Amino acid sequence: MALPLNRYKSFPINYLSNTAQAVYIAPTGYVGVLLSAICANSGTSQGTFTLRVNRGGVRTNLVRDFPLPGNDSANVAAGKVVLEPEDQLEAVASSSDVHLTLSILETKI
């Protein structure tokens, strides 16, 4: 069976921590295009958020220590980010009250 050409996916991540964790890995045979990264703080005090790309062990910050007031949200991806197969998106948050939802287009290569 043939693989679909384009796949739109949403990834809600509710359990971020203060250590980096892979929240998305571009699958083999597809390029992932990060369309949006909506970060929400459900707590009452300000938190911070970091999102970065890990390509073969080389980490590049997209946002670092982004301040997020309590009971607020922001789309921290200002533009499209292309993720090659096996690239990872990693996230770190200062509080477990900070949550993330990724919107990604996967395109067959």
Contact map, one row per residue, 1 for C-alpha under 8 A:
1110000000000000000000000000000000000000000000000000000000000000000000000000000000000000000000000000000000000
1111000000000000000000000000000000000000000000000000000000000000000000000000000000000000000000000000000000000
1111100000000000000000000000000000000000000000000000000000000000000000000000000000000000000000000000000000010
0111111000000000000000000000000000000000000000000000000000000000000000000000000000000000000000000000000000010
0011111000000000000000000000000000000000000000000000000000000000000000000000000000000000000000000000000000110
0001111100000000000000000000000000000000000000000000000000000000000000000000000000000000000000000000000011110
0001111110000000000000000000000000000000000000000000000000000000000000000000000000000000000000000000000011100
0000011111000000000000000000000000000000000000000000000000000000000000000000000000000000000000000000001111000
0000001111100000000000000000000000000000000000000000000000000000000000000000000000000000000000000000001111000
0000000111110000000000000000000000000000000000000000000000000000000000000000000000000000000000000000111100000
0000000011111000000000000000000000000000000000000000000000000000000000000000000000000000000000000000111000000
0000000001111100000000000000000000000000000000000000000000000000000000000000000000000000000000000011110000000
0000000000111111000000100000000000000000000000000000000000000000000000000000000000000000000000000011100000000
0000000000011111000000000000000000000000000000000000000000000000000000000000000000000000000000000111000000000
0000000000001111100000000000000000000000000000000000000000000000000000000000000000000000000000010110000000000
0000000000001111110010000000000000000000000000000000000000000000000000000000000000000000001110110111000000000
0000000000000011111110000000000000000000000000000000000000000000000000000000000000000000000111110000000000000
0000000000000001111100000000000000000000000000000000000000000000000000000000000000000000000111100000000000000
0000000000000000111110000000000000000000000000000000000000000000000000000000000000000000000110000000000000000
0000000000000000111111000000000000000000000000000000000000000000000000000000000000000000011100000000000000000
0000000000000001101111100000000000000000000000000000000000000000000000000000000000000000011100000000000000000
0000000000000000000111111000000000000000000000000000000000000000000000000000000000000001111000000000000000000
0000000000001000000011111000000000000000000000000000000000000000000000000000000000000001111000000000000000000
0000000000000000000001111100000000000000000000000000000000000000000000000000000000000001110000000000000000000
0000000000000000000001111110000000000000000000000000000000000000000000000000000000001111100000000000000000000
0000000000000000000000011111011100000000000000000000000000000000000000000000000000111111000000000000000001000
0000000000000000000000001111111100000000000000000000000000000000000000000000000000001100000000000000000000000
0000000000000000000000000111110000000000000000000000000000000000000000000000000000001100000000000000000000000
0000000000000000000000000011111000000000000000000000000000000000000000000000000000001000000000000000000000011
0000000000000000000000000111111100000000000000000000000000000000000000000000000000011000000000000000000001111
0000000000000000000000000110111110000000000000000000000000000000000000000000000001111000000000000000000001111
0000000000000000000000000110011111000000000000000000000000000000000000000000000001111000000000000000000111100
0000000000000000000000000000001111100000000000000000000000000000000000000000000111100000000000000000000111100
0000000000000000000000000000000111111000000000000000000000000000000000000000100111100000000000000000011110000
0000000000000000000000000000000011111000000000000000000000000000000000000000101110000000000000000000011110000
0000000000000000000000000000000001111100000000000000000000000000000000000011111100000000000000000000011100000
0000000000000000000000000000000001111110000000000000000000000000000000000011100000000000000000000001111000000
0000000000000000000000000000000000011111000000000000000000000000000000001111100000000000000000000001110000000
0000000000000000000000000000000000001111100000001000000000000000000000001111000000000000000000000111100000000
0000000000000000000000000000000000000111110000000000000000000000000100111100000000000000000000000111000000000
0000000000000000000000000000000000000011111101100000000000000000000111111000000000000000000000001110000000000
0000000000000000000000000000000000000001111100000000000000000000000001110000000000000000000000001110000000000
0000000000000000000000000000000000000000111111000000000000000000000001100000000000000000000000001100000000000
0000000000000000000000000000000000000000111111000000000000000000000011100000000000000000000000000000000000000
0000000000000000000000000000000000000000001111100000000000000000000011000000000000000000000000000000000000000
0000000000000000000000000000000000000000101111110000000000000000001111000000000000000000000000000000000000000
0000000000000000000000000000000000000000100011111000000000000000001111000000000000000000000011100100000000000
0000000000000000000000000000000000000000000001111100000000000000111100000000000000000000000011100000000000000
0000000000000000000000000000000000000010000000111110000000000011111100000000000000000000001111000100000000000
0000000000000000000000000000000000000000000000011111000000001111110000000000000000000000001110000000000000000
0000000000000000000000000000000000000000000000001111100000001111000000000000000000000000111100000000000000000
0000000000000000000000000000000000000000000000000111110000111111000000000000000000000000111000000000000000000
0000000000000000000000000000000000000000000000000011111001111100000000000000000000000011110000000000000000000
0000000000000000000000000000000000000000000000000001111111110000000000000000000000000011110000000000000000000
0000000000000000000000000000000000000000000000000000111111100000000000000000000000000111000000000000000000000
0000000000000000000000000000000000000000000000000000011111000000000000000000000000000010000000000000000000000
0000000000000000000000000000000000000000000000000000011111100000000000000000000000000000000000000000000000000
0000000000000000000000000000000000000000000000000000111111110000000000000000000000000000000000000000000000000
0000000000000000000000000000000000000000000000000001111011111000000000000000000000000000000000000000000000000
0000000000000000000000000000000000000000000000000001110001111100000000000000000000000000000000000000000000000
0000000000000000000000000000000000000000000000000111100000111111000000000000000000000000000000000000000000000
0000000000000000000000000000000000000000000000000111100000011111000000000000100000000000000000000000000000000
0000000000000000000000000000000000000000000000001111000000001111110000000001000000000000000000000000000000000
0000000000000000000000000000000000000000000000001111000000001111110000000000000000000000000000000000000000000
0000000000000000000000000000000000000000000000011100000000000011111000000000000000000000000000000000000000000
0000000000000000000000000000000000000000000000011100000000000011111100000000000000000000000000000000000000000
0000000000000000000000000000000000000000000001111000000000000000111110000000000000000000000000000000000000000
0000000000000000000000000000000000000001100001111000000000000000011111011100000000000000000000000000000000000
0000000000000000000000000000000000000000100111100000000000000000001111111000000000000000000000000000000000000
0000000000000000000000000000000000000000111111100000000000000000000111110000000000000000000000000000000000000
0000000000000000000000000000000000000001111100000000000000000000000011111000000000000000000000000000000000000
0000000000000000000000000000000000000001110000000000000000000000000111111100000000000000000000000000000000000
0000000000000000000000000000000000000111100000000000000000000000000110111110000000000000000000000000000000000
0000000000000000000000000000000000000111000000000000000000000000000100011111000000000000000000000000000000000
0000000000000000000000000000000000011110000000000000000000000000000000001111110000000000000000000000000000000
0000000000000000000000000000000000011110000000000000000000000010000000000111110000000000000000000000000000000
0000000000000000000000000000000001111100000000000000000000000100000000000011111100000000000000000000000000000
0000000000000000000000000000000000010000000000000000000000000000000000000011111100000000000000000000000000000
0000000000000000000000000000000000110000000000000000000000000000000000000000111110000000000000000000000000000
0000000000000000000000000000000011110000000000000000000000000000000000000000111111000000000000000000000000000
0000000000000000000000000000000011100000000000000000000000000000000000000000001111100000000000000000000000000
0000000000000000000000000000001111000000000000000000000000000000000000000000000111110000000000000000000000000
0000000000000000000000000100001111000000000000000000000000000000000000000000000011111111000000000000000000000
0000000000000000000000000100011100000000000000000000000000000000000000000000000001111110000000000000000000000
0000000000000000000000001111111100000000000000000000000000000000000000000000000000111110000000000000000000000
0000000000000000000000001111000000000000000000000000001000000000000000000000000000111111000000000000000000000
0000000000000000000000001100000000000000000000000000111100000000000000000000000000111111100000000000000000000
0000000000000000000001111100000000000000000000000000111000000000000000000000000000100111110000000000000000000
0000000000000000000001111000000000000000000000000011110000000000000000000000000000000011111000000000000000000
0000000000000000000111110000000000000000000000000011110000000000000000000000000000000001111100000000000000000
0000000000000001000111100000000000000000000000001111000000000000000000000000000000000000111110000000000000000
0000000000000001111110000000000000000000000000001110000000000000000000000000000000000000011111000000000000000
0000000000000001111000000000000000000000000000111100000000000000000000000000000000000000001111110100000000000
0000000000000000110000000000000000000000000000111000000000000000000000000000000000000000000111110100000000000
0000000000000001110000000000000000000000000000110000000000000000000000000000000000000000000011111100000000000
0000000000000011100000000000000000000000000000000000000000000000000000000000000000000000000011111110000000000
0000000000000000000000000000000000000000111000000000000000000000000000000000000000000000000000111110000000000
0000000000000111000000000000000000000011111000101000000000000000000000000000000000000000000011111111000000000
0000000000011111000000000000000000000011110000000000000000000000000000000000000000000000000000011111100000000
0000000000011101000000000000000000001111000000000000000000000000000000000000000000000000000000000111110000000
0000000001111000000000000000000000001110000000000000000000000000000000000000000000000000000000000011111000000
0000000001110000000000000000000001111100000000000000000000000000000000000000000000000000000000000001111100000
0000000111100000000000000000000001111000000000000000000000000000000000000000000000000000000000000000111110000
0000000111000000000000000000000111110000000000000000000000000000000000000000000000000000000000000000011111000
0000011110000000000000000000000111100000000000000000000000000000000000000000000000000000000000000000001111100
0000011110000000000000000100011110000000000000000000000000000000000000000000000000000000000000000000000111110
0000111000000000000000000000011110000000000000000000000000000000000000000000000000000000000000000000000011111
0011110000000000000000000000111000000000000000000000000000000000000000000000000000000000000000000000000001111
0000000000000000000000000000111000000000000000000000000000000000000000000000000000000000000000000000000000111
